């Protein structure tokens, strides 16, 4: 299994080793709605399970080098609890990719 470290505070990110993949969860994109409103575009950018799955697919397709750990910068995301729930199996699976992510990654710390 691949460990995932979640960064929730700005300036908490440390230098990364070459075998570490970095994901940055974006804040509200400001494209015409108030912060906190439900928006499919914003939700897609902060879907950690989809992003982790995409990382594994990129490795499988030789589009990126293999990695042995992941750091997720969620310092701009207001709903960090949702990210933690997704990484700890507290959210129901929405697609087969979610089961793959659950078997491949685990939250540390």
ROVEXDO-178939 format. One record per residue (C-alpha): residue number from 1; residue in one letter; x, y, z. Coordinates in steps of 0.5 Angstrom, whole numbers, plus 500, padded with zeros to 3 digits. Example, Ala and Ser with C-alpha at 12.3 -4.5 7.8 and 13.67 -1.06 7.14 Angstrom:
// residues 2
[1, 'A', [525, 491, 516]]
[2, 'S', [527, 498, 514]]
END
This chain:
// residues 109
[1, 'X', [500, 500, 500]]
[2, 'X', [502, 507, 499]]
[3, 'X', [502, 512, 504]]
[4, 'X', [499, 519, 503]]
[5, 'X', [500, 525, 508]]
[6, 'X', [495, 530, 508]]
[7, 'X', [498, 538, 509]]
[8, 'X', [492, 542, 512]]
[9, 'X', [496, 548, 514]]
[10, 'X', [499, 553, 509]]
[11, 'X', [507, 553, 509]]
[12, 'X', [507, 546, 512]]
[13, 'X', [510, 543, 506]]
[14, 'X', [517, 540, 506]]
[15, 'X', [522, 539, 501]]
[16, 'X', [519, 532, 497]]
[17, 'X', [524, 526, 495]]
[18, 'X', [524, 524, 488]]
[19, 'X', [519, 518, 489]]
[20, 'X', [514, 523, 492]]
[21, 'X', [508, 525, 488]]
[22, 'X', [505, 531, 490]]
[23, 'X', [497, 533, 489]]
[24, 'X', [494, 540, 490]]
[25, 'X', [487, 541, 492]]
[26, 'X', [485, 547, 489]]
[27, 'X', [480, 552, 493]]
[28, 'X', [474, 555, 490]]
[29, 'X', [476, 557, 483]]
[30, 'X', [472, 563, 483]]
[31, 'X', [468, 562, 477]]
[32, 'X', [461, 566, 479]]
[33, 'X', [459, 562, 485]]
[34, 'X', [460, 564, 493]]
[35, 'X', [465, 560, 497]]
[36, 'X', [462, 554, 499]]
[37, 'X', [456, 553, 494]]
[38, 'X', [456, 546, 491]]
[39, 'X', [459, 546, 484]]
[40, 'X', [461, 540, 480]]
[41, 'X', [467, 543, 477]]
[42, 'X', [470, 545, 484]]
[43, 'X', [468, 538, 486]]
[44, 'X', [472, 535, 481]]
[45, 'X', [478, 539, 483]]
[46, 'X', [478, 536, 490]]
[47, 'X', [476, 529, 489]]
[48, 'X', [482, 526, 492]]
[49, 'X', [480, 519, 490]]
[50, 'X', [479, 521, 483]]
[51, 'X', [486, 524, 483]]
[52, 'X', [489, 519, 487]]
[53, 'X', [486, 514, 481]]
[54, 'X', [489, 518, 476]]
[55, 'X', [496, 518, 479]]
[56, 'X', [496, 510, 478]]
[57, 'X', [493, 510, 471]]
[58, 'X', [499, 515, 469]]
[59, 'X', [504, 511, 472]]
[60, 'X', [501, 505, 469]]
[61, 'X', [501, 508, 462]]
[62, 'X', [508, 511, 463]]
[63, 'X', [506, 518, 463]]
[64, 'X', [509, 519, 470]]
[65, 'X', [515, 516, 474]]
[66, 'X', [513, 511, 479]]
[67, 'X', [512, 513, 486]]
[68, 'X', [512, 510, 493]]
[69, 'X', [509, 516, 497]]
[70, 'X', [504, 522, 496]]
[71, 'X', [503, 528, 499]]
[72, 'X', [496, 532, 499]]
[73, 'X', [497, 539, 499]]
[74, 'X', [490, 541, 502]]
[75, 'X', [491, 547, 505]]
[76, 'X', [487, 551, 500]]
[77, 'X', [481, 546, 501]]
[78, 'X', [476, 549, 506]]
[79, 'X', [473, 542, 507]]
[80, 'X', [479, 538, 509]]
[81, 'X', [474, 533, 513]]
[82, 'X', [471, 531, 507]]
[83, 'X', [478, 529, 504]]
[84, 'X', [480, 525, 511]]
[85, 'X', [473, 521, 510]]
[86, 'X', [475, 520, 503]]
[87, 'X', [482, 517, 505]]
[88, 'X', [479, 513, 511]]
[89, 'X', [473, 510, 508]]
[90, 'X', [468, 514, 511]]
[91, 'X', [465, 516, 504]]
[92, 'X', [461, 511, 500]]
[93, 'X', [464, 509, 494]]
[94, 'X', [462, 512, 488]]
[95, 'X', [466, 508, 482]]
[96, 'X', [470, 502, 482]]
[97, 'X', [476, 507, 482]]
[98, 'X', [474, 508, 489]]
[99, 'X', [475, 501, 491]]
[100, 'X', [482, 501, 487]]
[101, 'X', [484, 507, 491]]
[102, 'X', [482, 504, 498]]
[103, 'X', [486, 498, 496]]
[104, 'X', [492, 502, 494]]
[105, 'X', [493, 508, 499]]
[106, 'X', [492, 509, 506]]
[107, 'X', [492, 516, 510]]
[108, 'X', [498, 517, 515]]
[109, 'X', [499, 522, 521]]
END
